[in-house]
Amino acid sequence: MWLLTPLGFFSIVQKGNDQAQGTLTVRARVASDLDNLRQSVLPSLSATVSGAGTDYQFRASAPRDDVARALGELALHTTYSNFKDEVAKRQGKARAALYHDVWNVLYRLQRAPKEMTTGPVYHPRKDEHGKKVVLKKPSMSTALSTWNDPASIACIVPDGMSPAQINGMAVTRWTDAPESDEGWEALAAQAPVDEPAFNAPAGYKRAAGVVLREPDGRVWVVAPSNGFAGYEATFPKGTMDGKSAQATALIEAFEESGLKVQLLRHLVDVKRSQSYTRYFLAERIGGDPADMGWESQAVMLVPMDKLNKVLNNKNDQPIIEALARV
């Protein structure tokens, strides 16, 4: 069995000589993990042996019954409410980050393709008709470390584990977002930006969106659920439906990415397949990407030089070019 504990990471197995001796072998990647186990709950654990060339460099053994009692002691000593925080407190944030990477991979069991599960994978939030949204090819989160690496593409899925902060700003859910068009208009009026007249060509719907850039130069994009309209990833946007462009931009940023943003300036107007869309340059001032709405199955933070690889639709090219000129 594998054990991830605040004391360390262990692999407990029965080797050939264990059966005759009534013992179990406890293996570890780090020698001090075995020391922690021995000192805390398993005093009968033998001296640590370092085995060059083996899968686990460090190992020791103990009577089977003692190992069973030690596991019980670990359970009895569980008084913390958050495992990752407990690991960080005992063994440091670097170890907690490694454990999160394990969590992230195993998270695929919960949000995996159909062939890895017994049933369909649903978005945790229902659509505008109150119906469940089946994710045919669910996205996968990247390791927690990618969120603070300016050269990496970071990705999170709905209700995934978010980093505590990105570029020094805390990641916290926006709990008091407006719930009406009037509320969004009032919010937009608190920090308006200058913009030219918005004259959409005949036959095109008026829409608005945001290009959200982080201090490290990366840009936020969203992956529409089930690749809607052929988009693997794009910038948050939506039709105005009688609302102002600036209020619409704030709404779409929150609904599609879970983020609270502040508009900085008008960026570019782009003719798309069915809409004429005004994009604003914006900055993140709050929110949590894991809180994305049903229209998105992932939110990503992408280095500028990788945008052309991530955004697959030619309609986004003028936006990338406008951003490069800023």
Secondary structure, DSSP 8 states (H G I E B T S, - for coil): -EEEETTEEEEEE--HHHHHHTEEEEEESSHHHHHHHHHHT-TT----EE-TTSSSSEEEEEEHHHHHHHHHHHHHT---S-HHHHHHHHH-HHHHHHHHHHHHHHGGGTS--GGGSSS--B-SS--TTS---B-SS------GGGGG-TTS-EEE-TT----SEETTEE-B--TT---SHHHHHHHHHHS----------TT-EEEEEEEEE-TTS-EEEEEEGGGGGG-SSB--EEE-TTS-HHHHHHHHHHHHH-EEEEEEEEEEEEE-SSEEEEEEEEEEEEE-GGG--TTEEEEEEE-GGGHHHH---GGGHHHHHHHHH-
